Amino acid sequence: MHIAPRYIASIENSGQHPSLQIFYELVTLLDVSVDQFFFLNKETDKSTQRRQLESLLDDMSDKGLRIVTATAKEIKEVETEDE
């Protein structure tokens, strides 16, 4: 991806919108759902968070997956107790 640093700075600091091509390249590179930019509801945020978590899990060892699974079960149990 060839983007001038000045162009990125203008997007970040000046609020300039990237071209459609640059936008596509960025969301593809960062593996982010475009839904969060076009549909501003909570469900799309959840979808993006889940995709990011799945991406992290894909690179994890079996030991890491066991730790994450146990942690998630505990979180779910605590949240259920609070209801």
C-alpha distances in whole Angstrom, upper triangle without the diagonal:
4,6,10,12,14,13,12,15,17,16,17,20,21,21,19,17,14,13,14,11,9,11,11,7,9,12,11,9,12,14,16,19,18,22,22,21,23,26,27,30,31,30,26,26,28,26,23,24,26,23,21,25,24,21,23,26,24,24,27,30,33,35,32,33,36,36,33,36,39,37,36,40,41,39,40,44,44,43,45,48,47,47
4,7,9,12,11,11,14,15,15,17,19,20,20,18,17,13,13,14,11,9,13,13,10,11,15,14,12,15,18,19,21,21,24,24,23,25,28,29,32,33,33,29,28,31,29,25,27,29,26,24,28,28,25,26,29,28,27,30,34,37,38,35,36,40,39,37,39,42,40,39,43,44,42,43,47,47,45,48,51,49,50
4,6,8,7,7,10,12,11,13,15,16,16,14,14,11,11,13,11,8,11,13,10,10,14,15,13,15,18,19,21,20,23,23,21,23,27,27,30,31,32,28,27,30,28,25,27,29,26,24,28,28,25,27,30,29,28,31,35,38,39,36,37,40,39,37,39,42,40,39,43,44,41,43,46,46,44,47,50,48,49
4,5,5,7,9,10,11,13,14,15,16,14,14,12,13,16,14,11,14,16,14,14,17,18,16,18,21,22,24,23,26,25,23,25,29,29,32,33,34,30,29,32,31,27,29,31,29,27,30,31,28,29,33,32,31,34,37,41,41,38,39,43,41,39,42,44,42,41,45,46,43,45,48,48,46,49,52,50,51
4,5,5,6,9,10,10,12,13,15,14,15,13,15,18,16,13,15,18,15,14,18,19,17,17,21,21,24,23,26,25,23,26,29,28,32,32,33,30,28,31,30,27,28,30,28,26,29,30,27,28,32,31,30,33,36,39,40,37,38,41,40,37,40,43,40,40,44,44,41,43,47,46,44,47,50,48,49
4,5,5,6,9,10,10,11,13,11,13,12,14,18,17,14,16,19,17,16,19,21,19,20,23,23,25,24,27,25,23,25,29,28,32,33,34,31,29,32,32,28,30,32,30,28,31,33,30,31,35,34,33,36,39,43,43,40,41,44,42,40,43,45,43,42,46,46,43,45,48,47,46,49,51,49,50
4,5,5,6,9,10,10,11,9,10,8,11,14,13,10,12,15,14,13,16,18,17,18,21,20,22,21,24,22,20,22,26,26,29,30,31,28,27,30,29,26,28,30,28,26,30,31,28,30,33,33,32,35,39,42,42,39,40,43,42,39,42,44,42,41,44,45,42,44,47,46,44,47,50,48,48
4,5,5,6,8,10,10,9,10,8,11,14,14,10,11,14,13,11,14,16,15,15,18,18,20,18,22,20,18,21,24,23,27,28,29,25,24,27,26,23,24,27,25,23,26,28,25,26,30,30,29,32,35,38,39,35,36,39,38,35,38,40,38,37,41,41,38,40,43,42,41,44,46,44,45
4,5,5,6,7,9,9,11,11,14,17,17,14,14,18,16,14,17,20,18,18,21,20,22,21,24,22,19,22,25,24,28,28,30,27,25,28,28,25,26,29,27,25,28,30,27,28,32,32,31,34,37,40,40,37,38,41,39,37,39,42,39,38,42,42,39,41,44,43,41,44,46,44,45
4,5,5,5,7,6,9,9,12,15,16,13,14,17,17,15,18,20,19,19,22,21,23,21,23,21,18,21,24,23,27,28,30,27,25,29,29,25,27,30,28,26,30,32,29,30,34,34,34,36,40,43,43,40,40,43,42,39,41,44,41,40,43,44,41,42,46,44,42,45,48,45,46
4,6,6,5,5,6,7,10,13,14,11,11,14,14,12,14,17,17,16,19,17,19,17,19,17,15,17,20,20,23,25,26,23,22,25,25,22,23,26,25,23,27,28,26,27,31,31,31,33,37,40,40,37,37,40,39,36,38,41,38,37,40,41,38,39,42,41,39,42,44,42,43
4,6,6,7,9,10,14,16,17,13,13,16,16,13,15,18,17,16,19,17,19,18,20,17,15,18,21,20,23,24,25,23,21,24,24,21,22,25,24,22,25,27,25,26,29,30,30,32,35,38,39,35,35,38,37,34,36,38,36,35,38,38,35,37,40,39,37,40,42,40,41
4,6,8,11,12,16,19,20,16,16,20,19,17,19,22,21,19,23,21,22,21,23,20,18,21,23,22,25,26,28,25,23,27,27,24,25,28,27,25,28,31,29,29,33,34,33,35,39,41,42,38,38,41,39,37,39,41,38,37,41,41,38,39,42,41,39,42,44,42,42
4,5,9,11,15,18,19,16,16,20,20,18,20,23,22,21,24,22,23,21,23,21,18,20,23,22,25,27,29,26,25,28,28,26,27,30,29,27,31,33,31,32,35,36,36,38,42,44,45,41,41,44,42,39,42,44,41,40,43,43,40,41,45,43,41,44,46,44,44
4,6,9,13,15,17,15,14,17,18,16,17,21,21,20,22,20,20,18,19,17,14,16,19,18,22,23,25,23,22,25,25,23,24,28,26,25,28,30,29,30,33,34,34,36,40,43,43,39,39,42,41,38,40,42,39,38,41,41,38,39,42,41,39,42,44,41,41
4,6,9,12,14,12,12,16,16,15,17,20,20,19,22,20,20,18,20,18,15,17,20,20,23,25,27,24,23,27,26,23,25,29,27,26,29,31,29,31,34,34,35,37,41,43,44,40,40,44,42,39,41,44,41,39,43,43,40,41,45,43,41,44,46,44,44
4,7,9,11,10,9,12,14,12,14,17,17,17,19,17,17,14,16,15,12,13,17,17,21,23,24,21,21,24,24,21,23,26,24,24,27,29,27,29,32,32,33,35,39,41,42,39,39,42,41,37,39,42,39,38,41,42,39,39,43,42,40,42,45,43,43
4,6,8,6,6,9,10,10,12,14,15,15,17,16,16,13,16,16,13,14,18,19,22,24,25,21,21,24,23,20,23,25,23,23,26,27,25,27,30,30,31,33,37,40,41,37,37,41,40,36,39,41,39,37,41,42,39,40,43,43,40,43,46,44,44
4,5,5,6,9,10,11,12,14,15,16,18,17,17,14,17,17,14,15,19,20,24,26,26,23,23,26,24,22,25,27,24,24,28,28,26,29,32,31,32,35,38,41,42,39,39,42,42,38,40,43,41,39,43,44,41,42,45,45,42,45,48,46,46
4,6,5,6,9,10,11,12,14,15,16,15,15,12,14,15,13,13,17,19,22,24,24,20,21,24,22,20,23,25,22,23,26,26,25,27,30,29,30,33,37,39,41,38,37,40,40,37,38,42,40,38,41,42,40,40,44,43,41,43,46,45,44
4,5,5,6,9,10,11,12,14,15,15,15,13,16,18,15,16,20,22,25,26,26,22,23,25,23,21,24,25,22,22,26,26,24,26,29,28,29,32,35,38,40,37,36,40,39,36,38,41,40,38,41,43,40,41,44,44,42,44,47,46,46
4,5,5,6,9,10,10,12,14,14,15,13,16,17,14,16,20,21,24,25,25,22,22,24,22,20,22,24,21,21,24,25,22,25,28,27,27,30,34,36,38,35,35,38,38,35,37,40,38,36,40,41,38,39,43,43,40,43,46,44,44
4,5,5,6,9,10,11,12,11,11,9,13,13,10,12,16,17,20,22,22,18,18,21,19,16,19,21,18,18,22,22,20,23,26,25,26,29,32,35,36,33,33,36,36,32,34,37,35,33,37,38,35,36,40,40,37,40,43,41,41
4,5,5,6,8,10,10,10,10,9,12,13,12,13,16,18,21,22,21,18,18,21,18,16,19,20,17,17,21,21,19,22,24,23,24,27,31,33,35,32,31,35,35,31,33,36,35,33,36,38,35,35,39,39,37,39,43,41,41
4,6,5,6,8,10,11,12,11,15,16,14,16,19,21,23,24,24,20,20,22,20,17,20,21,18,17,21,21,18,20,23,22,22,26,29,32,34,31,30,34,34,31,33,36,34,33,36,38,35,36,40,40,38,40,43,42,42
4,5,5,6,8,8,11,10,14,14,12,15,18,19,21,22,22,18,17,20,18,15,17,19,16,15,19,19,16,19,22,21,21,24,28,31,32,29,29,32,32,29,31,34,32,30,34,35,33,34,37,37,35,38,41,39,40
4,6,5,6,5,7,7,10,11,10,13,15,16,18,19,18,15,14,16,14,11,14,15,13,12,16,16,14,17,19,19,20,23,26,29,30,27,26,30,30,26,28,31,29,28,31,33,30,31,34,34,32,35,38,37,37
4,6,5,7,9,9,13,14,14,16,18,19,21,22,20,17,17,18,16,13,15,16,13,13,16,16,13,16,19,17,18,21,25,27,29,26,26,29,29,26,28,31,30,28,31,33,31,32,35,36,34,36,39,38,38
4,6,8,11,12,16,16,16,18,20,21,23,23,22,19,18,20,17,14,16,17,14,13,16,16,13,15,18,17,17,20,23,26,28,25,25,28,28,25,28,31,29,28,31,33,31,32,35,36,34,37,40,39,39
4,5,9,11,14,13,14,17,18,19,21,20,20,16,15,16,15,11,13,14,11,9,13,13,11,13,16,15,16,18,22,25,26,23,23,26,26,23,25,28,26,25,28,30,28,29,32,32,31,33,36,35,36
4,7,9,12,12,13,16,17,18,19,19,17,14,14,14,12,9,11,12,8,8,11,11,9,11,14,13,14,17,21,23,25,22,21,25,24,21,23,26,25,23,27,28,26,27,30,31,29,31,34,34,34
4,6,9,8,10,12,13,14,16,15,14,11,10,12,10,6,9,10,8,8,11,12,11,13,16,16,17,19,23,25,27,23,22,26,25,22,24,27,25,23,26,28,25,26,29,30,28,30,33,32,32
4,5,6,8,10,10,12,13,13,12,8,9,10,8,6,9,10,8,10,13,13,13,15,17,17,19,22,25,27,29,25,24,27,27,23,24,28,26,23,26,28,26,26,29,30,27,29,32,31,31
4,5,5,7,9,11,13,14,13,9,10,13,11,9,12,14,12,13,16,17,16,19,21,21,23,25,29,31,32,29,28,31,31,27,28,31,29,27,30,32,29,29,32,32,30,32,35,34,33
4,5,5,5,8,9,11,10,6,8,11,9,8,12,13,12,14,17,17,17,20,22,22,24,26,30,31,33,30,28,31,31,27,28,30,29,26,29,30,27,27,30,31,28,30,33,31,30
4,6,6,6,8,9,9,6,6,9,9,7,10,13,12,13,16,17,17,19,21,22,24,26,30,31,32,29,27,30,29,26,27,29,27,25,28,29,26,25,29,29,26,28,31,29,29
4,6,7,10,12,12,9,10,13,12,11,14,16,15,16,19,20,20,22,24,25,27,29,32,34,35,32,31,34,33,29,30,33,31,28,31,32,29,29,33,32,29,32,35,33,32
4,6,9,12,12,10,11,14,13,13,16,18,17,18,21,22,22,25,27,27,29,31,35,36,38,34,33,36,35,31,32,35,33,30,33,34,31,30,34,34,31,33,36,34,33
4,6,9,9,7,9,12,12,12,15,16,16,18,20,21,22,24,26,27,29,31,34,35,37,33,32,34,34,30,30,33,31,28,30,32,29,28,31,31,28,30,33,31,29
4,7,9,7,8,11,12,12,14,16,17,18,20,22,22,24,26,27,29,31,34,35,36,33,31,34,33,29,30,32,30,27,29,30,27,26,30,29,26,28,31,28,27
4,6,6,7,9,11,12,13,15,16,18,19,21,22,24,25,27,29,30,33,34,35,32,30,32,31,27,28,30,27,24,27,28,24,23,27,26,23,24,27,25,24
4,6,5,6,9,10,11,12,14,16,17,18,20,21,23,25,27,27,31,31,32,29,27,29,28,24,24,26,24,21,23,24,20,20,23,22,19,21,24,22,21
4,5,5,6,9,10,11,13,14,15,17,19,20,21,23,25,26,29,29,30,27,25,27,27,23,23,25,23,20,22,23,20,19,22,23,19,21,24,22,21
4,5,5,6,9,10,11,12,14,15,17,19,20,21,24,25,28,29,30,27,25,27,27,23,23,26,24,21,24,25,22,21,25,25,22,24,27,25,24
4,5,5,6,9,10,11,12,14,15,17,18,20,22,23,27,27,28,25,23,26,25,21,22,24,22,19,22,23,20,19,23,23,20,22,25,23,23
4,5,5,6,9,10,10,12,14,15,16,18,21,21,24,25,26,23,21,23,22,18,19,21,19,16,18,20,17,16,20,20,17,19,22,21,20
4,5,5,6,9,10,10,12,14,15,16,19,20,23,24,25,22,20,23,23,19,19,22,20,17,20,22,19,18,22,23,20,22,25,24,24
4,5,5,6,9,10,11,13,14,15,18,19,22,24,25,22,20,23,22,19,20,22,21,18,21,23,20,20,24,24,22,24,27,26,26
4,5,5,6,9,10,11,12,14,16,17,20,21,22,19,17,20,19,15,17,19,17,15,18,19,16,17,21,21,19,21,24,23,23
4,5,5,6,9,10,10,12,15,15,19,19,20,17,15,18,18,14,14,17,16,13,16,18,16,16,19,20,18,20,23,23,23
4,5,5,6,9,10,11,13,15,18,19,21,18,16,19,19,15,16,20,18,16,19,21,19,19,23,24,22,24,27,27,27
4,5,5,6,9,10,12,13,17,18,20,16,15,18,18,14,16,19,17,16,19,21,19,19,23,23,22,24,27,27,27
4,5,5,6,9,10,11,14,15,16,13,12,15,14,11,12,15,14,12,15,17,15,16,20,20,19,22,24,24,25
4,5,5,6,9,10,13,14,16,13,11,14,15,12,13,16,15,13,16,19,18,18,21,22,21,23,26,27,27
4,5,5,7,9,13,15,16,14,12,16,16,13,15,19,18,16,20,22,20,21,24,25,24,27,29,29,30
4,5,6,7,10,13,14,10,10,14,13,11,13,16,15,14,18,20,18,20,23,24,23,25,28,28,29
4,5,5,8,10,11,8,7,11,11,9,10,14,13,13,16,18,17,18,21,22,22,24,27,27,28
4,6,8,10,13,11,9,13,14,12,13,17,17,16,19,21,21,22,24,26,26,27,30,31,32
4,7,10,12,9,10,13,14,13,15,18,18,18,20,22,22,23,26,27,27,29,32,32,34
4,7,8,6,6,10,10,10,12,14,15,15,18,19,20,21,24,25,25,27,29,30,32
4,5,5,6,9,10,11,12,14,15,16,18,20,21,22,24,26,27,28,30,32,33
4,5,5,6,9,10,10,12,14,15,16,18,20,21,22,24,26,27,29,30,32
4,5,5,6,9,10,11,12,14,16,17,19,20,21,23,25,26,27,29,31
4,5,5,6,9,10,11,12,14,16,17,18,20,21,22,24,26,27,29
4,5,5,6,9,10,10,12,14,15,16,18,20,21,22,24,26,27
4,6,5,6,9,10,11,12,14,15,17,19,20,21,23,25,26
4,5,5,6,9,10,11,12,14,15,17,18,20,21,23,25
4,6,5,6,9,10,10,12,14,15,16,18,20,21,23
4,5,5,6,9,10,11,12,14,15,16,18,20,22
4,5,5,6,9,10,11,12,14,15,17,19,21
4,5,5,6,9,10,11,12,14,15,17,19
4,5,5,6,9,10,11,12,14,15,17
4,5,5,6,9,10,11,12,14,16
4,5,5,6,9,10,11,13,15
4,5,5,6,9,10,11,13
4,6,5,6,9,10,11
4,5,5,6,9,10
4,5,5,6,9
4,5,5,7
4,5,5
4,6
4
